[in-house]
Amino acid sequence: MKKNYKMKKTLSIKQFISELGGDFTEHMKKRIMNLWPRCVLTRDNDRNVLDLKHVEHTKYDCAKGKGKAKKEYVYGQLLINEGQLYFSNVCEEDDKTMKASMVDTIYDSLSSDDMYYYDEGDFLAKRVDDSNIDNVIDNIMRVCPPMSKKHLKIISRYCDVDDFNHEVIPL
């Protein structure tokens, strides 16, 4: 299999919308932008399957397994197929990442009328549209922590205003 080394592995929310969100409605784009600057999206070999993570990649104690393992939460997996947005029932889970419990709640709340079977039934994804985008984003925002003051100070070098909470960050 030939690898595409030019494909970006980490996307900001803005890059995600400009690269893959061409068919999204304005309402969907606006709501997805609410995840900025808290979240980034990561992907492996498939450019249309992206995991949603906190921008600081904070590690938490893992309840599963032995020892004091720390892992990063994945707050959802998004899939783009033919310009449509889908939310998956699985997330990347390995020795560095674990699925946030809210992922199952979000997935279960979505209507199952329009589903996508990815990679011959490897996992399911339910369609996200104007009727349910608010619920998806609100639930992600409920569990995804805000950026730390330290991180805000770092990004304030590149922008004058934190668009998320509309505060000017002192230098």
FIMI-7845 format. One record per atom (N, C-alpha, C): y, z, x. Coordinates in steps of 0.001 Angstrom, whole numbers, padded with zeros to 6 digits, always signed. Each point is the difference from the previous one (the first is absolute). Example, Ala and Ser with C-alpha at 12.3 -4.5 7.8 and 13.67 -1.06 7.14 Angstrom:
2
-005690+007800+013190;+001190+000000-000890;+001200+000000+000900;+001050-000720-000350;+001190+000060+000820;+001090+000730-000770;
// end
This chain:
171
-001169+000000+000836;+001169+000000-000836;+001246+000000+000892;+000935-000856-000317;+001238-000108+000755;+001004+001025-000515;+000617+000758+000923;+000984+001005-000385;+001399-000576+000084;+000843+000431-000919;+001396-000410-000012;+000816+001109+000659;+000328-000167+001274;+000719+001029+000733;+001490+000000-000322;+000476-001021-000686;+001416-000064-000341;+000315+000739-001297;-001026+000387-000753;+000203+000703-001246;+000435+001443+000286;+001094+000421-000637;+000470+001366+000176;-000971+000959-000668;-000367+001051+000705;-000939+000990-000518;+000705+001085-000817;+001271+000247+000276;+000779+000994-000737;+001216-000679-000599;+000199+000214-001294;+001139-000590-000709;+000847+001081-000643;+001299-000158+000085;+000878+000860-000781;-000079-000463-001452;+000517+000804-000891;+000002-000370-001414;+000823-001277-000203;+001110-000108+000707;+000842-001201-000112;-000747-001242+000478;-000712+000116+001118;-000781-001131+000511;-001106-000386-000980;-000627+000994-000603;-001062-000243-000978;+000525-000831-001163;+001143+000379-000535;+000563-000730-001135;+000395-001414+000407;+000628-000143+001173;+000427-001344+000399;-001184-000894+000373;-001047+000567+000597;-001137-000806+000424;-000985-000291-001131;-000280+000992-000837;-001060-000146-000998;+000462+000166-001445;+001240+000403-000211;+000449+000303-001352;+000820-001067-000669;-000189-001234+000372;+000787-001096-000553;-000103-000158-001501;-001150+000342-000580;-000201-000149-001441;+000257+001286-000781;+000393+001077+000679;+000270+001253-000691;+001274-000124-000824;+000058+000714-001121;+001227+000039-000797;+001030+000854+000728;+001248-000112-000397;+001057+000814+000613;-000262+001487-000210;-000507+000357-001180;-000319+001408-000276;-001079+000505+000957;-001033-000797+000228;-001066+000409+000917;+000532+000142+001422;+000813-000955+000428;+000573+000084+001352;+000852+001255+000147;+000801+000292-001004;+000873+001181+000049;-000832+001277+000074;-001040+000084-000802;-000835+001210+000005;-000771+000135+001306;-000522-001089+000531;-000713+000065+001274;+000949+000424+001112;+001242-000435-000080;+000999+000400+000999;+000265+001502-000019;-000326+000688-001097;+000146+001453-000039;-000890+000690+001028;-001031-000686+000463;-000882+000563+001019;+000637-000022+001385;+001023-000838+000159;+000707-000037+001281;+000977+001151+000044;+000187+000709+001025;-000575-000123+001341;-001179+000926+000251;-000578+000599-001037;-001120+000931+000186;-001280-000662+000482;-000253-001216-000434;-001318-000614+000187;+000040-001281+000816;-001125-000285+000635;-000250-001284+000651;-001362-000486-000470;-000253-001263+000196;-001276-000594-000375;-000702-000487+001256;-001296+000233+000084;-000777-000465+001141;-001126-000893-000501;-000439-000896+000868;-001096-000898-000366;-000819-000328+001238;-001232-000423-000271;-000889-000393+001098;-000070-001510+000068;-001145-000561-000304;-000186-001444+000139;+000478-000798-001202;+000041+000600-001161;+000400-000703-001214;+001476+000263-000263;+000805-001039+000020;+001442+000172-000154;+000396+000450-001397;-000889-000133-000992;+000327+000326-001385;-000499+001365-000451;-000640+000766+000875;-000480+001335-000327;+000724+000984+000907;+000792+000904-000616;+000855+000891+000774;-000173+001453-000448;-000068+000905+000973;-000079+001424-000277;+001397+000606+000083;+000312+000864-000953;+001306+000643-000087;-000057+001357+000691;+000829+000184+001037;+000000+001236+000785;+001421+000530+000140;+000091+001281+000362;+001301+000604+000260;+000544-000554+001306;+001294-000218+000048;+000635-000638+001148;-000178+000808+001296;-000159+001313-000114;-000141+000832+001195;-001456+000195+000423;-000940-000488-000776;-001428+000110+000305;-000404+001454+000274;+000484+000916-000833;-000276+001425+000125;-001484+000266-000231;-000577+000863+000807;-001418+000340-000115;-000151+001358-000689;-001034+000100-000850;-000280+001210-000761;-001428+000442+000269;-000274+001286-000239;-001361+000507+000139;-000912-000718-000974;-001143-000354+000483;-000980-000718-000824;-001017+000997-000525;-000172+000037-001309;-000937+000926-000617;-001445-000398+000281;-000248-001298+000125;-001362-000485+000245;-000305+000039+001489;-001249+000191+000315;-000412-000054+001403;+000077+001345+000684;-000358+000000+001254;-000032+001234+000779;+001207+000084+000908;+000299+001208+000424;+001091+000202+000932;+001352-000065-000673;+001004-000172+000809;+001368-000035-000501;+000570-001403+000114;-000678-000936-000595;+000445-001394+000048;+001279-000166-000808;+000898-000801+000521;+001241-000329-000709;+000015-001494-000249;+000425-000360-001225;+000037-001400-000372;+001294-000302-000748;+000333-001270+000000;+001176-000491-000716;-000417-000417-001407;+000861+000291-000989;-000279-000419-001368;+000347-001466-000204;-000828-000669-000805;+000292-001337-000492;+000299+000188-001485;+001167-000465-000448;+000473+000253-001360;-000310-001143-000966;-000798-000929+000418;-000406-001088-000869;-000284-001246+000811;-000708-000914-000633;-000246-001295+000628;+000467-001072-000975;+000861-000872+000498;+000540-001076-000811;-000654-001307+000416;-000200-000853-000983;-000612-001291+000244;+000850-001048-000704;+000267-001102+000680;+000738-001105-000592;-000964-001162-000161;-000111-000506-001225;-000837-001165-000265;+000761-000938-000928;+000222-001219+000473;+000726-001016-000760;+001334+000528-000523;+000701+000742+000847;+001325+000506-000332;+000010+001242-000867;-001172+000475-000405;-000086+001185-000853;-000335+001224+000846;+000567+001149-000390;-000226+001261+000697;-001128+000763-000677;-000917+000529+000817;-001115+000794-000492;-000055+001314+000773;-000481+001055-000660;-000195+001306+000614;-001494+000251+000057;-000519+000308+001187;-001437+000108+000213;-000528+001407-000235;-001298+000083-000241;-000660+001287-000160;-000475+000591+001323;+000233-000694+001096;-000391+000504+001319;+001201-000060+000939;-000087+000752+001077;+000997-000036+001071;-000761+000042+001312;+000692-000341+001051;-000582+000111+001327;-000314+001473+000252;-001252+000286+000294;-000393+001361+000366;-000866-000085+001243;+000467+000654+001055;-000741+000010+001249;+000293+001297+000723;-000190+000029+001313;+000213+001244+000742;+001481+000364+000139;+000901-000898-000412;+001430+000271+000098;+000695+000101-001356;-000604-000517-001053;+000650-000044-001306;-000917+000496-001110;+000630+000516-001072;-000730+000430-001195;+000817-000358-001232;-000694-000210-001090;+000635-000392-001260;+000633+001214-000653;+001266-000145-000430;+000668+001058-000766;-000643+000074-001377;-000135+001201-000538;-000682+000178-001286;+000720-000714-001144;+001298-000223+000140;+000785-000653-001053;-000421-001470-000195;-000649-000594+000989;-000407-001408-000093;-000927-000204-001199;-000977+000880-000160;-000924-000127-001130;+000715+000187-001331;+000948+000917-000064;+000775+000235-001220;+000795-001242-000379;+000647-000611+000984;+000780-001215-000254;-000923-001122-000464;-001093-000196+000706;-000938-001070-000337;-000549+000180-001418;-000398+001214-000341;-000564+000266-001328;+001027-000192-001116;+001285+000178+000310;+001030-000139-001024;+000328-001464-000323;-000391-000916+000880;+000298-001414-000214;-000974-000611-000999;+000489-000924-000785;-000838-000716-000960;-001030-000817+000760;-001171-000118-000550;-001044-000773+000676;-000116-001412-000563;+000989-000445-000772;-000041-001342-000583;+000027-001103+001052;+000808+000172+001031;+000131-001025+001036;-000430+000601+001329;-001245-000272+000398;-000550+000569+001221;-000296-001105+001003;-000054+000396+001238;-000312-000933+001078;-001167+000579+000793;-001030-000789+000203;-001161+000406+000773;+000155-000579+001393;+000261+000847+000955;+000281-000460+001351;-001276-000057+000828;-000136-001079+000740;-001087-000178+000959;-001363+000235-000657;-000247-000749-001070;-001277+000024-000709;-000385+001403-000476;+000929+000690-000628;-000298+001299-000590;+000081+001164+000952;+000498-000220+001227;+000125+001087+000968;+000878+001115-000571;+001085-000360-000658;+000800+000975-000733;+000757-000681-001122;+000439+000808-000923;+000742-000485-001159;+001477+000285+000175;+000817-000793-000655;+001443+000239-000008;+000511-000345-001393;+000948+000799-000479;+000583-000223-001320;+001424-000507+000167;+000390-000878-000893;+001311-000644+000087;+001139+000976-000275;+001057-000141+000806;+001229+000761-000180;+001072-000985-000438;+000695+000333-001088;+001055-000878-000508;+001157+000854-000508;+000940-000612-000686;+001179+000729-000487;-000349+001154-000925;-001123-000104-000700;-000352+001049-000960;-000532+001271+000657;-000488-000091+001244;-000582+001193+000622;+000526+000309+001406;+000906-000804+000516;+000521+000225+001352;+000718+001345+000116;+000700+000411-001057;+000723+001281+000049;-000964+001156+000223;-001117+000004-000717;-000993+001061+000134;-000598+000012+001409;-000309-001165+000537;-000584-000095+001335;+000965+000561+001046;+001231-000472-000006;+000978+000435+001009;+000343+001473-000166;+000187+000458-001230;+000332+001414-000234;-001102+000919+000523;-001255-000357-000214;-001114+000823+000486;-000103-000011+001515;+000249-001135+000625;-000009-000056+001464;+001127+000865+000553;+001175-000116-000595;+001155+000785+000465;-000232+001501-000198;-000788+000359-000992;-000284+001409-000274;-000805+000634+001132;-000887-000756+000636;-000860+000579+001036;+000400-000365+001424;+000707-001086+000180;+000412-000421+001337;+001226+000810+000419;-000085+000735+001100;+001116+000872+000386;+001239-000788+000439;+001180+000614-000164;+001212-000642+000512;-000036-000029+001529;+000888-000774+000569;+000078-000061+001457;+000562+001309+000540;-000435+000358+001177;+000499+001211+000643;+001432-000223+000482;+000720+001076+000202;+001376-000088+000513;+000010-000662+001381;-001019+000277+000792;-000099-000599+001335;-000100-001527-000104;-000834-000479-000906;-000151-001451-000176;+001278-000612-000571;+000624+000682-000946;+001266-000488-000554;+001058-000145+001093;+000010+000940+000905;+000977-000061+001089;-000276-001213+000897;-001269-000295+000230;-000364-001149+000829;+000430-001300-000673;-000321-000158-001282;+000355-001263-000651;+001494-000110-000265;+000719+001118+000032;+001447-000069-000210;+000696-000758+001137;-000683-000176+001114;+000552-000812+001088;+000108-001465-000412;-000828-000395-000976;-000078-001400-000400;+000661-000281-001341;+000273+001048-000772;+000694-000183-001273;+000878+001219-000266;+001109-000213-000691;+000960+001071-000238;-000375+000904-001163;-000713-000541-000958;-000303+000751-001212;-001500-000023-000242;-000523+001156-000356;-001388+000069-000414;-000047-000477-001437;-000459-001224-000214;-000005-000590-001332;-000881+000754-000982;-000921+000808+000498;-000884+000702-000911;+000713+001131-000723;+000746+000814+000739;+000672+001120-000669;+001522-000111+000045;+000497-001149+000441;+001437-000316-000021;+000853+001037+000728;-000512+000503+001098;+000774+000935+000812;+000341-000644+001325;+001191+000280+000495;+000363-000444+001338;-000619+000986+000973;-000710-000509+000978;-000693+000834+000971;+000933+000235+001190;+000326+001271+000304;+000867+000263+001148;-000716-000300+001308;+000737-000587+000936;-000590-000338+001303;+000068+001152+000956;
// end
